[in-house]
Amino acid sequence: MNKVPTPPTPPPPPALHADALTVTRGARTVLDHLTFTVPKGRVTGLLGPSGCGKSTLMRAVVGTQARPTGTLTVLGHPAGHPALRSRIGYVTQAPSVYDDLTVRQNLDYFAAILLADRPTADRRADTTRVLAEVDLTPHADALAGTLSGGQRNRVSLAVALLGTPELLVLDEPTVGLDPVLRRDLWHLFHDLAARGTTLLVSSHVMDEAERCHRLLLLRDGRLLADDTPAALRARTGTDTVEAAFLRLTDEGRAPARTQETLR
Amino acid sequence: MTTTHPATPTATTRPAFSPTRTLATAARVLRQLRHDPRTIALMLLVPCAMLLLLRYVFDSDRAFDTIGASLLGIFPLITMFLVTSIATLRERASGTLERLLALPLGKADLIAGYALAFGAVAVLQSTLATALAVWPLGLDVAGSPWLLLLVALLDALLGTALGLFVSAFAASEFQAVQFMPAVIFPQLLLCGLFTPRSAMHPVLEAVSDVLPLSYAVDGMNQVVHHTDPTSAFLRDALIVGGCAALVLALGAATLRRRTP
């Protein structure tokens, strides 16, 4: 796995700060008292099996999750604050683009919403830039609905890159991509981080964890770890993040099992 | 931590109504339609075909005058109801609505954008249908055909508003289509198209008094029978427009930035 380059001195205030963040859906606790910070200008990976609460956490950060409790501060504002809407780029797991518009028409529309007060030439330049960044320039005039799943994911990503947001929240952005594209996207993420963008990237592919500066490991709505990949491996005495995750899961489970057998 | 965070932050910095965003939304909706020529053709030609059919089914100028004018008010309502409910449902299901509401887009911008785009289509549809009815088919209109067009436009807005509103309660396109008979048919039966409203059972007449389509049809008939806009016409037009505005506002309330 390739090594993560260390960025220059990190700026002090975190991009994200959560304290006892809790989300319940019906009787189920989806997020259970999460407390963590996400530093600015870094790629923070949010890892865990599907259904562990990754998407809910991301929705809470973006401000589309109803009734979160606890504290969640995003770029100095409470999550969901209207001032954050132009400062966060968000990519949902399923590509949220208009299938009956071309790639460029999709971008033009979202650019008009996001950058309404900028001149048309600026918006054009921005759509051209994001098209190139996700490597879709040759498909600019194709209908989004005719593209492959991976390509539509990248259209969705391109929309999130419009206006160069300070925080990018990407829910499984590399699903369904071939290894070359995956590598290219991770290069892009690191480029963006080097330019000062904060990235929160979820994945359930553990090998992607090694490419993150920091990791949040989530399981059943609880935080298993909040550390760098190297520190995580060292702490658990394992070679890979995947092994570390398994070790931490087993450790978390062990006391519960003992109790059950005692009863 | 003991503080519980307020779910809704202060509304002070909420983006106000923005003409740029509204027009961009309207242009986007029309662009989506343009990639779907079959839908455009159906929206524009079906009302014309129905009028043509109706003219020869009745085969008497008298009956066509009454029913033809009513239908000119009913078509835009039904078409826009269907198109809007499906379009908004798709917007909700595809995640684009969630994405838009996470962007600096006011709900008013989104709704006005939809209303503007479908309103434009309705104008086109009504122009074609009215022109066909008035000239080749000989619909006898005492008043100005422009007033027919105005009522048709208000009906289209009402259809858009109702479609937007019910799409919040439809979990699938199947359900959305089923809302059409549920929401539109009772109004169709009670609007005076089949029996004059004054001849109905008092209970039914009372119900028809609170349904907006009744006023749309009444307004159309006012234009057919009177040379100048009557006060009754004005009242009918205001009621239909007011209902459209009210239901649009209700529809806006169903667009939630935060969902469970």
Contacts between the chains, C-beta under 8 A, distances in Angstrom:
chain1	res1	chain2	res2	distance
A	19	B	1	4.7
A	20	B	1	4.0
A	25	B	260	6.0
A	62	B	102	5.4
A	63	B	102	6.7
A	63	B	257	7.0
A	63	B	258	6.9
A	64	B	98	5.6
A	64	B	101	7.1
A	64	B	102	5.6
A	64	B	257	6.4
A	64	B	258	5.8
A	64	B	259	6.4
A	65	B	258	6.3
A	65	B	259	7.6
A	65	B	260	8.0
A	66	B	7	6.6
A	66	B	256	7.5
A	66	B	258	4.2
A	66	B	259	5.7
A	66	B	260	4.8
A	67	B	7	5.3
A	67	B	258	7.5
A	67	B	260	7.5
A	68	B	5	6.5
A	68	B	7	7.5
A	69	B	4	5.0
A	69	B	5	6.3
A	70	B	1	5.6
A	70	B	3	7.7
A	70	B	4	7.7
A	70	B	5	6.6
A	71	B	1	5.7
A	71	B	3	6.2
A	71	B	5	6.1
A	72	B	5	6.8
A	77	B	9	7.8
A	78	B	5	6.1
A	78	B	6	7.6
A	78	B	9	5.8
A	79	B	5	7.8
A	80	B	7	7.7
A	80	B	8	7.6
A	80	B	9	5.7
A	80	B	257	7.4
A	80	B	258	6.7
A	81	B	9	4.6
A	81	B	13	7.4
A	82	B	9	6.6
A	82	B	11	7.6
A	82	B	13	4.5
A	82	B	14	4.9
A	82	B	15	7.0
A	82	B	104	7.3
A	83	B	13	5.0
A	85	B	15	7.9
A	85	B	102	6.3
A	85	B	103	5.6
A	85	B	104	4.4
A	86	B	103	7.3
A	86	B	104	5.0
A	88	B	102	7.3
A	90	B	99	6.9
A	90	B	102	5.5
A	92	B	95	5.0
A	92	B	98	6.8
A	92	B	99	7.0
A	94	B	94	7.7
A	94	B	95	5.7
A	95	B	95	7.8
A	96	B	94	5.9
A	96	B	95	3.2
A	96	B	96	4.9
A	96	B	98	6.7
A	96	B	99	4.5
A	97	B	94	7.7
A	97	B	96	6.8
A	98	B	28	7.4
A	98	B	32	6.1
A	98	B	94	7.5
A	98	B	96	6.2
A	99	B	94	7.4
A	100	B	32	4.7
A	100	B	35	4.7
A	100	B	36	6.3
A	101	B	28	7.1
A	101	B	31	6.0
A	101	B	32	5.9
A	101	B	35	6.9
A	105	B	28	7.4
A	105	B	31	5.7
A	109	B	24	6.0
A	109	B	25	7.7
A	109	B	27	7.8
A	109	B	28	4.3
A	109	B	31	8.0
A	110	B	99	7.8
A	110	B	103	7.1
A	112	B	20	6.6
A	112	B	21	6.8
A	112	B	24	3.5
A	113	B	21	5.4
A	113	B	24	6.2
A	113	B	25	7.6
A	113	B	100	6.8
A	113	B	103	5.2
A	113	B	104	7.1
A	113	B	105	5.0
A	114	B	103	5.6
A	114	B	104	6.8
A	116	B	18	5.6
A	116	B	20	4.3
A	116	B	21	5.2
A	116	B	24	7.5
A	116	B	104	7.6
A	117	B	20	7.5
A	143	B	35	6.7
A	159	B	99	7.3
